[in-house]
Amino acid sequence: MPGTASLPGFAVTEQAPAKINLALAVIGQREDGYHLLDSLVTFTAFGDRIGLSPAAQDRLTLSGRFGDALAADADNLVTRTRDRLRGALAASGRASPPVHIHLEKNLPIASGIGGGSADAAATLRGLLTLWQTDVPKAALDAMAISLGADVPMCLASRPLIARGVGEDITPVPMPSLPMVLANPLVGVSTPAVFKALASKHNPPLVLDRAPADWPEAIGRLRNDLEPPARALCPDIAAISESLAVTSATLVRMSGSGATCFALYPSDAAADRAATALAIRHPSWFFTATRTLGADDGTH
Ligand code: C5P
């Protein structure tokens, strides 16, 4: 598993943890088309990594299992993040010298676990460290939401409830939980899933913010995007069934899919399940990991 260690040869390394929507309610829609959400979110030790170093000129390099699936061009969210931050710093007369950014892409693309948003958030954190500067929190939050609805929560990278379109964040005291992530390696279009949603006005999540048994409490919640995603991508049902026959205490889809997660009573149970599933379904992606607890410092 890609570790939490530094990327060799880089001045700064930032982790970009995967975002998991443990539950997600779609409770309305704004006039601009964006949906109002109520989502219980956590992050995993498994994720991408970003390395940053001063350079003679700007460059972006890619590695990792899914690095080939992305282009290192101006469209890349990492590049857009760098340029957006540089613009904001220039407006207040601050320097932002050329930088080599390396993205180790370990997370499947377009998979409902916020990979691009995690990379954008890690790029913001890493550049502020490298350039030894800061921007006021309100400006950073505005920049984050303009880069993507999930970027503000990825800047937090701790258990939280996200409301609004994702920018209204409340931390929750959730512990670290053993988890398996499973993805059929078929990308799912987030706008298409929202479009296929039967109702955009569903009840909010009913959650005790500090339950004694988190997996049990999460089990009573739901992901409103799961039915439309299953209709668009039949592999989601197949991958859920593969997880359901392990010792998982809960199986659900994250975000708009297709990644599904399963919770386990122990790391050993999660490891055993991921190993067995990878043998049984060699064309799918499985990884055992842990979620980041409220008290874990990640950066
Ligand atoms: O903000 P981001 O680019 O990550 O969102 C991708 C797409 O997901 C949007 O274009 C929109 O169709 C949909 N979306 C939404 N409501 C949200 C978040 C995303 O409709 N709260």
Residues whose N, C-alpha, C, O or C-beta is under 5 A from the ligand:
A	BS01	C5P	G33 Y34 H35 G148 A149 D150 V165 T190 P191 F194
